[in-house]
Amino acid sequence: MNKTFLKNQIFKIKNYFQNNTKLFAAIALILILAGAAQIQEDRLSLSQPEPQSSGQASSSITLASQNNVDVAKLSQIGDYSGLPVSKVDYFPVDNAQGTAILLPQFHRDPTTTSTQDPLNDNAQANQEQTLPILRALDQNGVSLIMVEGDLAGPVPQDKIDSLKTEIAARDKFETDWKNFKGQLQGSSLNPSVVSSLQASMDQQASAVDRDIIVKYGAPYVLKAEGSDSILVGAEDQATLDKCTDIIRNYVYLQDRLNQVQQGQQPASMPSASIGAANPNIQSLIQQLMGSTNTPAAQLAALQYQVNQKGDTSLSQSLQGLEQDLSNVQNSMQAATAAAVSSSAGSSTAPSRANNPYSNISDPAVLQNMLNQSQQDINQWVIGERNKEAAQNFAQALKTYGKSVGAIQFGAGHEDGLVSELNKQNLNVIVITTNEVASQPNPVV
């Protein structure tokens, strides 16, 4: 990572403070889960081996299969023909004990309360591109996947179960909606009402698809689809707690510096859970606004027309569709609650009203303290998490008797994480999706 990358992250944080009243806890989770800020310090820099071209062979690679996985084949860009893969880099070590397949990712922006927020467009695109790659790896025998953001060890089963419920509700909704559209053809219902309903329901179908992939990510979707893959988390709780303190301090300093520079009094804001999303916020807003353009309202309006015409068959289908819609919306909310409660770093954050630096009014002093805080971020939020993820990955390979596995981690961590994985005597194959490659300075 370079200075341009760092400047982008700091600019984003400053812009966020100046233009939003959301809680600082969301910013904390961005940095903790994504490693979105780094200072270039020579003493903290990690040595990084030059990657071999995906077309070159290496004496380090074991041409014989590892756990029936053809590692040599998976290190070649040609093996991903037809998949959304921009490049494949290979970082071998001598006498390797195994191989890690690293997939840099964009994940949900924690400052958003809805997966539908445009800030999650990159996450949706990247996770949708990663899913077929994981399917291909799964078919080639790569069954262990490490997930960023979850605690080390097996991922929570209730999170997988909630996702399965949401997928099942989505599948039934989309199937019944497709059948209902067939019934609408040739009906005598108001064409404008039918057209509006079709647009709204198609949008709802797209919304739930996006909700699933953005909220959970590709590894969870693969598992919920029925794969025998083993999902494990990458994070250590103690380090996350340490990172939370560091980020809290950083955000307090940044906020106070902004206040001093803008001549403002300390802001008073309520507290909230780190990264906690409110699954009912959109529904509440719609109720307050009395929206009549929701799919449920449009179905109710169409039901009235159908009843007026005495079409029993269509009425029954509508009732079933209304139930499907309710089920899919309820499952989206329930899944959000499950995802939040089981995620690492979801502890309650203190109020910003009691900023410990509110009595400091010298911007130079605040800036110096902020610079030190940024170095702490680089050492712990970036460096230590990379180190622990690599250690946890190596241990997971041993625990499950695997010599090859995949690890999905934030784009921008590649250099440090590859170095740490190599230190664990692991070859590393980095598969970069088209979406990640399109962002030269990833802000995640």
TORKOL-4160 file (C-alpha; in steps of 0.2 Angstrom, whole numbers, padded with zeros to 4 digits, m for minus):
444
<pt num="1" X="0000" Y="0000" Z="0000"/>
<pt num="2" X="0006" Y="0018" Z="m0004"/>
<pt num="3" X="0004" Y="0036" Z="0001"/>
<pt num="4" X="m0010" Y="0038" Z="m0012"/>
<pt num="5" X="m0019" Y="0024" Z="m0004"/>
<pt num="6" X="m0017" Y="0032" Z="0013"/>
<pt num="7" X="m0023" Y="0049" Z="0007"/>
<pt num="8" X="m0039" Y="0042" Z="0000"/>
<pt num="9" X="m0043" Y="0033" Z="0016"/>
<pt num="10" X="m0040" Y="0049" Z="0027"/>
<pt num="11" X="m0049" Y="0060" Z="0015"/>
<pt num="12" X="m0064" Y="0048" Z="0016"/>
<pt num="13" X="m0064" Y="0049" Z="0035"/>
<pt num="14" X="m0063" Y="0068" Z="0035"/>
<pt num="15" X="m0076" Y="0070" Z="0022"/>
<pt num="16" X="m0087" Y="0058" Z="0032"/>
<pt num="17" X="m0085" Y="0068" Z="0048"/>
<pt num="18" X="m0089" Y="0084" Z="0039"/>
<pt num="19" X="m0105" Y="0078" Z="0030"/>
<pt num="20" X="m0113" Y="0065" Z="0041"/>
<pt num="21" X="m0120" Y="0063" Z="0058"/>
<pt num="22" X="m0118" Y="0044" Z="0059"/>
<pt num="23" X="m0110" Y="0036" Z="0073"/>
<pt num="24" X="m0091" Y="0035" Z="0074"/>
<pt num="25" X="m0093" Y="0016" Z="0078"/>
<pt num="26" X="m0097" Y="0013" Z="0060"/>
<pt num="27" X="m0080" Y="0021" Z="0055"/>
<pt num="28" X="m0072" Y="0010" Z="0068"/>
<pt num="29" X="m0078" Y="m0006" Z="0060"/>
<pt num="30" X="m0073" Y="0000" Z="0043"/>
<pt num="31" X="m0055" Y="0002" Z="0049"/>
<pt num="32" X="m0055" Y="m0014" Z="0059"/>
<pt num="33" X="m0063" Y="m0025" Z="0047"/>
<pt num="34" X="m0056" Y="m0018" Z="0031"/>
<pt num="35" X="m0039" Y="m0010" Z="0036"/>
<pt num="36" X="m0043" Y="0006" Z="0028"/>
<pt num="37" X="m0029" Y="0017" Z="0034"/>
<pt num="38" X="m0010" Y="0014" Z="0034"/>
<pt num="39" X="0005" Y="0025" Z="0036"/>
<pt num="40" X="0021" Y="0021" Z="0026"/>
<pt num="41" X="0034" Y="0018" Z="0040"/>
<pt num="42" X="0050" Y="0009" Z="0035"/>
<pt num="43" X="0051" Y="0001" Z="0052"/>
<pt num="44" X="0034" Y="m0007" Z="0050"/>
<pt num="45" X="0036" Y="m0012" Z="0031"/>
<pt num="46" X="0035" Y="m0030" Z="0027"/>
<pt num="47" X="0046" Y="m0038" Z="0015"/>
<pt num="48" X="0037" Y="m0044" Z="0000"/>
<pt num="49" X="0043" Y="m0057" Z="m0013"/>
<pt num="50" X="0041" Y="m0054" Z="m0031"/>
<pt num="51" X="0027" Y="m0064" Z="m0038"/>
<pt num="52" X="0030" Y="m0076" Z="m0051"/>
<pt num="53" X="0021" Y="m0075" Z="m0067"/>
<pt num="54" X="0006" Y="m0086" Z="m0068"/>
<pt num="55" X="0013" Y="m0094" Z="m0083"/>
<pt num="56" X="0030" Y="m0099" Z="m0074"/>
<pt num="57" X="0033" Y="m0115" Z="m0065"/>
<pt num="58" X="0042" Y="m0116" Z="m0049"/>
<pt num="59" X="0053" Y="m0128" Z="m0040"/>
<pt num="60" X="0043" Y="m0123" Z="m0024"/>
<pt num="61" X="0027" Y="m0129" Z="m0030"/>
<pt num="62" X="0022" Y="m0147" Z="m0027"/>
<pt num="63" X="0016" Y="m0154" Z="m0044"/>
<pt num="64" X="0008" Y="m0168" Z="m0035"/>
<pt num="65" X="m0009" Y="m0164" Z="m0029"/>
<pt num="66" X="m0011" Y="m0158" Z="m0011"/>
<pt num="67" X="m0026" Y="m0166" Z="m0003"/>
<pt num="68" X="m0031" Y="m0170" Z="m0021"/>
<pt num="69" X="m0030" Y="m0152" Z="m0026"/>
<pt num="70" X="m0019" Y="m0148" Z="m0041"/>
<pt num="71" X="m0010" Y="m0133" Z="m0035"/>
<pt num="72" X="0001" Y="m0131" Z="m0050"/>
<pt num="73" X="m0015" Y="m0130" Z="m0061"/>
<pt num="74" X="m0024" Y="m0117" Z="m0049"/>
<pt num="75" X="m0008" Y="m0106" Z="m0050"/>
<pt num="76" X="m0011" Y="m0103" Z="m0069"/>
<pt num="77" X="m0022" Y="m0089" Z="m0076"/>
<pt num="78" X="m0028" Y="m0101" Z="m0089"/>
<pt num="79" X="m0037" Y="m0112" Z="m0076"/>
<pt num="80" X="m0049" Y="m0098" Z="m0073"/>
<pt num="81" X="m0055" Y="m0095" Z="m0091"/>
<pt num="82" X="m0073" Y="m0089" Z="m0092"/>
<pt num="83" X="m0072" Y="m0083" Z="m0074"/>
<pt num="84" X="m0071" Y="m0064" Z="m0069"/>
<pt num="85" X="m0053" Y="m0066" Z="m0065"/>
<pt num="86" X="m0041" Y="m0051" Z="m0069"/>
<pt num="87" X="m0025" Y="m0059" Z="m0064"/>
<pt num="88" X="m0017" Y="m0073" Z="m0054"/>
<pt num="89" X="m0001" Y="m0070" Z="m0045"/>
<pt num="90" X="0010" Y="m0084" Z="m0037"/>
<pt num="91" X="0021" Y="m0082" Z="m0021"/>
<pt num="92" X="0030" Y="m0098" Z="m0017"/>
<pt num="93" X="0041" Y="m0103" Z="m0003"/>
<pt num="94" X="0054" Y="m0116" Z="m0002"/>
<pt num="95" X="0049" Y="m0132" Z="0007"/>
<pt num="96" X="0031" Y="m0126" Z="0008"/>
<pt num="97" X="0019" Y="m0134" Z="0021"/>
<pt num="98" X="0004" Y="m0130" Z="0011"/>
<pt num="99" X="m0005" Y="m0117" Z="0000"/>
<pt num="100" X="m0016" Y="m0102" Z="0003"/>
<pt num="101" X="m0027" Y="m0095" Z="m0011"/>
<pt num="102" X="m0030" Y="m0077" Z="m0007"/>
<pt num="103" X="m0045" Y="m0068" Z="m0014"/>
<pt num="104" X="m0045" Y="m0049" Z="m0010"/>
<pt num="105" X="m0062" Y="m0043" Z="m0007"/>
<pt num="106" X="m0074" Y="m0028" Z="m0006"/>
<pt num="107" X="m0087" Y="m0030" Z="0008"/>
<pt num="108" X="m0102" Y="m0021" Z="0014"/>
<pt num="109" X="m0098" Y="m0003" Z="0019"/>
<pt num="110" X="m0102" Y="m0003" Z="0038"/>
<pt num="111" X="m0107" Y="0015" Z="0037"/>
<pt num="112" X="m0123" Y="0010" Z="0028"/>
<pt num="113" X="m0139" Y="0004" Z="0037"/>
<pt num="114" X="m0145" Y="m0004" Z="0021"/>
<pt num="115" X="m0137" Y="m0016" Z="0009"/>
<pt num="116" X="m0146" Y="m0006" Z="m0005"/>
<pt num="117" X="m0135" Y="0009" Z="m0002"/>
<pt num="118" X="m0125" Y="0014" Z="m0018"/>
<pt num="119" X="m0109" Y="0013" Z="m0007"/>
<pt num="120" X="m0111" Y="m0006" Z="m0007"/>
<pt num="121" X="m0111" Y="m0007" Z="m0027"/>
<pt num="122" X="m0092" Y="m0012" Z="m0027"/>
<pt num="123" X="m0096" Y="m0025" Z="m0013"/>
<pt num="124" X="m0110" Y="m0032" Z="m0023"/>
<pt num="125" X="m0100" Y="m0033" Z="m0039"/>
<pt num="126" X="m0085" Y="m0041" Z="m0031"/>
<pt num="127" X="m0094" Y="m0054" Z="m0021"/>
<pt num="128" X="m0104" Y="m0059" Z="m0036"/>
<pt num="129" X="m0088" Y="m0061" Z="m0046"/>
<pt num="130" X="m0080" Y="m0071" Z="m0031"/>
<pt num="131" X="m0094" Y="m0083" Z="m0030"/>
<pt num="132" X="m0091" Y="m0092" Z="m0046"/>
<pt num="133" X="m0073" Y="m0093" Z="m0042"/>
<pt num="134" X="m0076" Y="m0101" Z="m0026"/>
<pt num="135" X="m0088" Y="m0113" Z="m0034"/>
<pt num="136" X="m0074" Y="m0118" Z="m0046"/>
<pt num="137" X="m0061" Y="m0120" Z="m0032"/>
<pt num="138" X="m0074" Y="m0130" Z="m0022"/>
<pt num="139" X="m0076" Y="m0142" Z="m0038"/>
<pt num="140" X="m0057" Y="m0143" Z="m0038"/>
<pt num="141" X="m0056" Y="m0149" Z="m0020"/>
<pt num="142" X="m0053" Y="m0133" Z="m0011"/>
<pt num="143" X="m0065" Y="m0135" Z="0004"/>
<pt num="144" X="m0058" Y="m0124" Z="0018"/>
<pt num="145" X="m0062" Y="m0106" Z="0017"/>
<pt num="146" X="m0057" Y="m0092" Z="0029"/>
<pt num="147" X="m0068" Y="m0077" Z="0031"/>
<pt num="148" X="m0063" Y="m0060" Z="0037"/>
<pt num="149" X="m0073" Y="m0052" Z="0050"/>
<pt num="150" X="m0078" Y="m0068" Z="0060"/>
<pt num="151" X="m0069" Y="m0075" Z="0075"/>
<pt num="152" X="m0056" Y="m0089" Z="0073"/>
<pt num="153" X="m0064" Y="m0106" Z="0073"/>
<pt num="154" X="m0080" Y="m0112" Z="0064"/>
<pt num="155" X="m0091" Y="m0098" Z="0059"/>
<pt num="156" X="m0108" Y="m0097" Z="0068"/>
<pt num="157" X="m0121" Y="m0110" Z="0062"/>
<pt num="158" X="m0135" Y="m0098" Z="0066"/>
<pt num="159" X="m0128" Y="m0086" Z="0053"/>
<pt num="160" X="m0128" Y="m0100" Z="0040"/>
<pt num="161" X="m0146" Y="m0105" Z="0045"/>
<pt num="162" X="m0152" Y="m0088" Z="0043"/>
<pt num="163" X="m0145" Y="m0086" Z="0026"/>
<pt num="164" X="m0153" Y="m0103" Z="0021"/>
<pt num="165" X="m0170" Y="m0096" Z="0027"/>
<pt num="166" X="m0168" Y="m0080" Z="0017"/>
<pt num="167" X="m0162" Y="m0090" Z="0001"/>
<pt num="168" X="m0177" Y="m0101" Z="0003"/>
<pt num="169" X="m0189" Y="m0087" Z="0005"/>
<pt num="170" X="m0181" Y="m0078" Z="m0010"/>
<pt num="171" X="m0183" Y="m0094" Z="m0021"/>
<pt num="172" X="m0201" Y="m0096" Z="m0017"/>
<pt num="173" X="m0205" Y="m0078" Z="m0020"/>
<pt num="174" X="m0196" Y="m0077" Z="m0037"/>
<pt num="175" X="m0204" Y="m0094" Z="m0043"/>
<pt num="176" X="m0222" Y="m0088" Z="m0038"/>
<pt num="177" X="m0219" Y="m0071" Z="m0045"/>
<pt num="178" X="m0214" Y="m0078" Z="m0062"/>
<pt num="179" X="m0229" Y="m0089" Z="m0062"/>
<pt num="180" X="m0240" Y="m0075" Z="m0057"/>
<pt num="181" X="m0233" Y="m0064" Z="m0071"/>
<pt num="182" X="m0239" Y="m0078" Z="m0083"/>
<pt num="183" X="m0257" Y="m0077" Z="m0076"/>
<pt num="184" X="m0257" Y="m0058" Z="m0078"/>
<pt num="185" X="m0255" Y="m0060" Z="m0097"/>
<pt num="186" X="m0271" Y="m0057" Z="m0105"/>
<pt num="187" X="m0280" Y="m0052" Z="m0090"/>
<pt num="188" X="m0292" Y="m0037" Z="m0090"/>
<pt num="189" X="m0284" Y="m0028" Z="m0076"/>
<pt num="190" X="m0278" Y="m0010" Z="m0077"/>
<pt num="191" X="m0262" Y="m0011" Z="m0088"/>
<pt num="192" X="m0254" Y="0004" Z="m0079"/>
<pt num="193" X="m0256" Y="m0004" Z="m0062"/>
<pt num="194" X="m0250" Y="m0021" Z="m0069"/>
<pt num="195" X="m0234" Y="m0012" Z="m0076"/>
<pt num="196" X="m0231" Y="m0003" Z="m0060"/>
<pt num="197" X="m0232" Y="m0019" Z="m0050"/>
<pt num="198" X="m0221" Y="m0028" Z="m0062"/>
<pt num="199" X="m0207" Y="m0015" Z="m0060"/>
<pt num="200" X="m0209" Y="m0015" Z="m0041"/>
<pt num="201" X="m0209" Y="m0033" Z="m0039"/>
<pt num="202" X="m0194" Y="m0036" Z="m0051"/>
<pt num="203" X="m0185" Y="m0022" Z="m0041"/>
<pt num="204" X="m0189" Y="m0032" Z="m0025"/>
<pt num="205" X="m0182" Y="m0048" Z="m0032"/>
<pt num="206" X="m0166" Y="m0039" Z="m0037"/>
<pt num="207" X="m0165" Y="m0031" Z="m0019"/>
<pt num="208" X="m0166" Y="m0048" Z="m0010"/>
<pt num="209" X="m0152" Y="m0055" Z="m0022"/>
<pt num="210" X="m0141" Y="m0040" Z="m0018"/>
<pt num="211" X="m0145" Y="m0041" Z="0001"/>
<pt num="212" X="m0140" Y="m0059" Z="0002"/>
<pt num="213" X="m0123" Y="m0057" Z="m0007"/>
<pt num="214" X="m0118" Y="m0040" Z="0001"/>
<pt num="215" X="m0124" Y="m0045" Z="0019"/>
<pt num="216" X="m0115" Y="m0062" Z="0019"/>
<pt num="217" X="m0102" Y="m0063" Z="0006"/>
<pt num="218" X="m0098" Y="m0076" Z="m0007"/>
<pt num="219" X="m0091" Y="m0089" Z="0005"/>
<pt num="220" X="m0107" Y="m0090" Z="0015"/>
<pt num="221" X="m0118" Y="m0091" Z="0000"/>
<pt num="222" X="m0107" Y="m0105" Z="m0007"/>
<pt num="223" X="m0110" Y="m0114" Z="0010"/>
<pt num="224" X="m0129" Y="m0111" Z="0010"/>
<pt num="225" X="m0130" Y="m0117" Z="m0008"/>
<pt num="226" X="m0126" Y="m0134" Z="m0001"/>
<pt num="227" X="m0107" Y="m0135" Z="m0003"/>
<pt num="228" X="m0097" Y="m0146" Z="0010"/>
<pt num="229" X="m0085" Y="m0132" Z="0012"/>
<pt num="230" X="m0078" Y="m0128" Z="0029"/>
<pt num="231" X="m0080" Y="m0110" Z="0034"/>
<pt num="232" X="m0068" Y="m0103" Z="0048"/>
<pt num="233" X="m0066" Y="m0085" Z="0054"/>
<pt num="234" X="m0049" Y="m0075" Z="0054"/>
<pt num="235" X="m0050" Y="m0064" Z="0069"/>
<pt num="236" X="m0044" Y="m0064" Z="0087"/>
<pt num="237" X="m0055" Y="m0056" Z="0099"/>
<pt num="238" X="m0041" Y="m0049" Z="0110"/>
<pt num="239" X="m0034" Y="m0040" Z="0095"/>
<pt num="240" X="m0051" Y="m0034" Z="0089"/>
<pt num="241" X="m0054" Y="m0027" Z="0107"/>
<pt num="242" X="m0037" Y="m0018" Z="0105"/>
<pt num="243" X="m0041" Y="m0012" Z="0088"/>
<pt num="244" X="m0057" Y="m0005" Z="0094"/>
<pt num="245" X="m0048" Y="0005" Z="0107"/>
<pt num="246" X="m0036" Y="0012" Z="0095"/>
<pt num="247" X="m0049" Y="0016" Z="0082"/>
<pt num="248" X="m0060" Y="0024" Z="0096"/>
<pt num="249" X="m0045" Y="0035" Z="0100"/>
<pt num="250" X="m0042" Y="0039" Z="0082"/>
<pt num="251" X="m0060" Y="0045" Z="0079"/>
<pt num="252" X="m0061" Y="0055" Z="0094"/>
<pt num="253" X="m0045" Y="0064" Z="0089"/>
<pt num="254" X="m0051" Y="0066" Z="0071"/>
<pt num="255" X="m0067" Y="0073" Z="0077"/>
<pt num="256" X="m0060" Y="0085" Z="0089"/>
<pt num="257" X="m0047" Y="0091" Z="0076"/>
<pt num="258" X="m0062" Y="0095" Z="0064"/>
<pt num="259" X="m0071" Y="0104" Z="0077"/>
<pt num="260" X="m0056" Y="0115" Z="0081"/>
<pt num="261" X="m0053" Y="0119" Z="0063"/>
<pt num="262" X="m0071" Y="0123" Z="0060"/>
<pt num="263" X="m0073" Y="0133" Z="0076"/>
<pt num="264" X="m0087" Y="0121" Z="0082"/>
<pt num="265" X="m0092" Y="0116" Z="0100"/>
<pt num="266" X="m0090" Y="0097" Z="0104"/>
<pt num="267" X="m0104" Y="0087" Z="0096"/>
<pt num="268" X="m0116" Y="0077" Z="0106"/>
<pt num="269" X="m0121" Y="0061" Z="0098"/>
<pt num="270" X="m0130" Y="0045" Z="0105"/>
<pt num="271" X="m0121" Y="0029" Z="0106"/>
<pt num="272" X="m0124" Y="0013" Z="0096"/>
<pt num="273" X="m0116" Y="m0004" Z="0093"/>
<pt num="274" X="m0101" Y="m0005" Z="0082"/>
<pt num="275" X="m0107" Y="m0009" Z="0064"/>
<pt num="276" X="m0125" Y="m0012" Z="0070"/>
<pt num="277" X="m0137" Y="m0010" Z="0056"/>
<pt num="278" X="m0156" Y="m0006" Z="0060"/>
<pt num="279" X="m0166" Y="m0018" Z="0049"/>
<pt num="280" X="m0182" Y="m0009" Z="0052"/>
<pt num="281" X="m0176" Y="0008" Z="0047"/>
<pt num="282" X="m0182" Y="0008" Z="0029"/>
<pt num="283" X="m0199" Y="0000" Z="0034"/>
<pt num="284" X="m0201" Y="0014" Z="0047"/>
<pt num="285" X="m0197" Y="0028" Z="0035"/>
<pt num="286" X="m0210" Y="0021" Z="0023"/>
<pt num="287" X="m0223" Y="0020" Z="0036"/>
<pt num="288" X="m0220" Y="0038" Z="0042"/>
<pt num="289" X="m0221" Y="0044" Z="0024"/>
<pt num="290" X="m0236" Y="0034" Z="0020"/>
<pt num="291" X="m0228" Y="0027" Z="0004"/>
<pt num="292" X="m0240" Y="0019" Z="m0008"/>
<pt num="293" X="m0227" Y="0013" Z="m0020"/>
<pt num="294" X="m0221" Y="m0002" Z="m0010"/>
<pt num="295" X="m0223" Y="m0019" Z="m0017"/>
<pt num="296" X="m0235" Y="m0024" Z="m0003"/>
<pt num="297" X="m0246" Y="m0008" Z="m0006"/>
<pt num="298" X="m0247" Y="m0012" Z="m0025"/>
<pt num="299" X="m0251" Y="m0030" Z="m0022"/>
<pt num="300" X="m0265" Y="m0024" Z="m0010"/>
<pt num="301" X="m0272" Y="m0012" Z="m0023"/>
<pt num="302" X="m0271" Y="m0026" Z="m0037"/>
<pt num="303" X="m0280" Y="m0037" Z="m0025"/>
<pt num="304" X="m0294" Y="m0025" Z="m0023"/>
<pt num="305" X="m0296" Y="m0024" Z="m0042"/>
<pt num="306" X="m0296" Y="m0043" Z="m0044"/>
<pt num="307" X="m0309" Y="m0045" Z="m0030"/>
<pt num="308" X="m0320" Y="m0032" Z="m0039"/>
<pt num="309" X="m0319" Y="m0043" Z="m0055"/>
<pt num="310" X="m0323" Y="m0059" Z="m0045"/>
<pt num="311" X="m0307" Y="m0068" Z="m0052"/>
<pt num="312" X="m0305" Y="m0082" Z="m0038"/>
<pt num="313" X="m0290" Y="m0090" Z="m0046"/>
<pt num="314" X="m0280" Y="m0074" Z="m0048"/>
<pt num="315" X="m0286" Y="m0069" Z="m0030"/>
<pt num="316" X="m0279" Y="m0084" Z="m0023"/>
<pt num="317" X="m0262" Y="m0082" Z="m0032"/>
<pt num="318" X="m0261" Y="m0064" Z="m0026"/>
<pt num="319" X="m0264" Y="m0070" Z="m0008"/>
<pt num="320" X="m0250" Y="m0082" Z="m0010"/>
<pt num="321" X="m0238" Y="m0069" Z="m0017"/>
<pt num="322" X="m0242" Y="m0057" Z="m0004"/>
<pt num="323" X="m0237" Y="m0070" Z="0009"/>
<pt num="324" X="m0221" Y="m0074" Z="m0001"/>
<pt num="325" X="m0217" Y="m0055" Z="m0001"/>
<pt num="326" X="m0220" Y="m0054" Z="0018"/>
<pt num="327" X="m0209" Y="m0070" Z="0021"/>
<pt num="328" X="m0195" Y="m0063" Z="0011"/>
<pt num="329" X="m0195" Y="m0046" Z="0019"/>
<pt num="330" X="m0196" Y="m0054" Z="0036"/>
<pt num="331" X="m0182" Y="m0066" Z="0032"/>
<pt num="332" X="m0171" Y="m0051" Z="0026"/>
<pt num="333" X="m0173" Y="m0042" Z="0043"/>
<pt num="334" X="m0171" Y="m0058" Z="0053"/>
<pt num="335" X="m0155" Y="m0062" Z="0043"/>
<pt num="336" X="m0148" Y="m0045" Z="0046"/>
<pt num="337" X="m0151" Y="m0047" Z="0065"/>
<pt num="338" X="m0142" Y="m0064" Z="0065"/>
<pt num="339" X="m0127" Y="m0057" Z="0054"/>
<pt num="340" X="m0125" Y="m0042" Z="0066"/>
<pt num="341" X="m0126" Y="m0052" Z="0082"/>
<pt num="342" X="m0113" Y="m0065" Z="0076"/>
<pt num="343" X="m0101" Y="m0053" Z="0069"/>
<pt num="344" X="m0084" Y="m0049" Z="0077"/>
<pt num="345" X="m0082" Y="m0032" Z="0083"/>
<pt num="346" X="m0101" Y="m0029" Z="0087"/>
<pt num="347" X="m0099" Y="m0023" Z="0105"/>
<pt num="348" X="m0107" Y="m0007" Z="0111"/>
<pt num="349" X="m0098" Y="0009" Z="0108"/>
<pt num="350" X="m0097" Y="0024" Z="0120"/>
<pt num="351" X="m0105" Y="0041" Z="0116"/>
<pt num="352" X="m0096" Y="0054" Z="0107"/>
<pt num="353" X="m0103" Y="0067" Z="0118"/>
<pt num="354" X="m0089" Y="0064" Z="0131"/>
<pt num="355" X="m0074" Y="0066" Z="0119"/>
<pt num="356" X="m0059" Y="0065" Z="0130"/>
<pt num="357" X="m0050" Y="0078" Z="0120"/>
<pt num="358" X="m0063" Y="0091" Z="0121"/>
<pt num="359" X="m0052" Y="0102" Z="0131"/>
<pt num="360" X="m0038" Y="0102" Z="0118"/>
<pt num="361" X="m0039" Y="0117" Z="0106"/>
<pt num="362" X="m0022" Y="0117" Z="0098"/>
<pt num="363" X="m0023" Y="0109" Z="0081"/>
<pt num="364" X="m0005" Y="0106" Z="0081"/>
<pt num="365" X="m0006" Y="0096" Z="0097"/>
<pt num="366" X="m0021" Y="0086" Z="0090"/>
<pt num="367" X="m0012" Y="0083" Z="0073"/>
<pt num="368" X="0003" Y="0076" Z="0082"/>
<pt num="369" X="m0008" Y="0064" Z="0092"/>
<pt num="370" X="m0018" Y="0059" Z="0077"/>
<pt num="371" X="m0001" Y="0055" Z="0068"/>
<pt num="372" X="0003" Y="0043" Z="0082"/>
<pt num="373" X="m0014" Y="0036" Z="0082"/>
<pt num="374" X="m0012" Y="0032" Z="0064"/>
<pt num="375" X="0004" Y="0023" Z="0067"/>
<pt num="376" X="m0005" Y="0012" Z="0080"/>
<pt num="377" X="m0018" Y="0008" Z="0067"/>
<pt num="378" X="m0004" Y="0003" Z="0055"/>
<pt num="379" X="0004" Y="m0008" Z="0068"/>
<pt num="380" X="m0012" Y="m0016" Z="0075"/>
<pt num="381" X="m0027" Y="m0014" Z="0063"/>
<pt num="382" X="m0016" Y="m0018" Z="0048"/>
<pt num="383" X="m0001" Y="m0027" Z="0053"/>
<pt num="384" X="m0007" Y="m0037" Z="0068"/>
<pt num="385" X="m0023" Y="m0043" Z="0060"/>
<pt num="386" X="m0013" Y="m0049" Z="0044"/>
<pt num="387" X="m0001" Y="m0059" Z="0056"/>
<pt num="388" X="m0015" Y="m0067" Z="0066"/>
<pt num="389" X="m0025" Y="m0071" Z="0050"/>
<pt num="390" X="m0010" Y="m0080" Z="0043"/>
<pt num="391" X="m0007" Y="m0089" Z="0059"/>
<pt num="392" X="m0025" Y="m0094" Z="0061"/>
<pt num="393" X="m0026" Y="m0100" Z="0043"/>
<pt num="394" X="m0010" Y="m0111" Z="0045"/>
<pt num="395" X="m0018" Y="m0118" Z="0061"/>
<pt num="396" X="m0035" Y="m0121" Z="0052"/>
<pt num="397" X="m0026" Y="m0131" Z="0039"/>
<pt num="398" X="m0018" Y="m0142" Z="0052"/>
<pt num="399" X="m0035" Y="m0143" Z="0062"/>
<pt num="400" X="m0045" Y="m0149" Z="0047"/>
<pt num="401" X="m0031" Y="m0160" Z="0039"/>
<pt num="402" X="m0029" Y="m0149" Z="0024"/>
<pt num="403" X="m0014" Y="m0143" Z="0014"/>
<pt num="404" X="m0024" Y="m0131" Z="0003"/>
<pt num="405" X="m0037" Y="m0118" Z="0007"/>
<pt num="406" X="m0044" Y="m0101" Z="0002"/>
<pt num="407" X="m0044" Y="m0085" Z="0012"/>
<pt num="408" X="m0055" Y="m0070" Z="0008"/>
<pt num="409" X="m0048" Y="m0054" Z="0015"/>
<pt num="410" X="m0050" Y="m0035" Z="0012"/>
<pt num="411" X="m0042" Y="m0028" Z="m0004"/>
<pt num="412" X="m0027" Y="m0018" Z="0001"/>
<pt num="413" X="m0021" Y="m0031" Z="0013"/>
<pt num="414" X="m0012" Y="m0041" Z="m0001"/>
<pt num="415" X="0006" Y="m0036" Z="0002"/>
<pt num="416" X="0006" Y="m0039" Z="0021"/>
<pt num="417" X="m0005" Y="m0054" Z="0021"/>
<pt num="418" X="0005" Y="m0063" Z="0008"/>
<pt num="419" X="0021" Y="m0060" Z="0017"/>
<pt num="420" X="0014" Y="m0066" Z="0033"/>
<pt num="421" X="0007" Y="m0082" Z="0025"/>
<pt num="422" X="0024" Y="m0085" Z="0017"/>
<pt num="423" X="0031" Y="m0084" Z="0035"/>
<pt num="424" X="0020" Y="m0098" Z="0039"/>
<pt num="425" X="0028" Y="m0109" Z="0026"/>
<pt num="426" X="0013" Y="m0107" Z="0014"/>
<pt num="427" X="0014" Y="m0104" Z="m0005"/>
<pt num="428" X="0001" Y="m0090" Z="m0009"/>
<pt num="429" X="m0009" Y="m0089" Z="m0025"/>
<pt num="430" X="m0018" Y="m0072" Z="m0026"/>
<pt num="431" X="m0034" Y="m0072" Z="m0037"/>
<pt num="432" X="m0039" Y="m0054" Z="m0041"/>
<pt num="433" X="m0057" Y="m0052" Z="m0048"/>
<pt num="434" X="m0061" Y="m0039" Z="m0062"/>
<pt num="435" X="m0069" Y="m0028" Z="m0049"/>
<pt num="436" X="m0055" Y="m0027" Z="m0037"/>
<pt num="437" X="m0043" Y="m0024" Z="m0051"/>
<pt num="438" X="m0053" Y="m0010" Z="m0058"/>
<pt num="439" X="m0050" Y="0000" Z="m0041"/>
<pt num="440" X="m0031" Y="0004" Z="m0041"/>
<pt num="441" X="m0032" Y="0012" Z="m0023"/>
<pt num="442" X="m0046" Y="0001" Z="m0015"/>
<pt num="443" X="m0055" Y="0011" Z="m0001"/>
<pt num="444" X="m0061" Y="m0004" Z="0010"/>
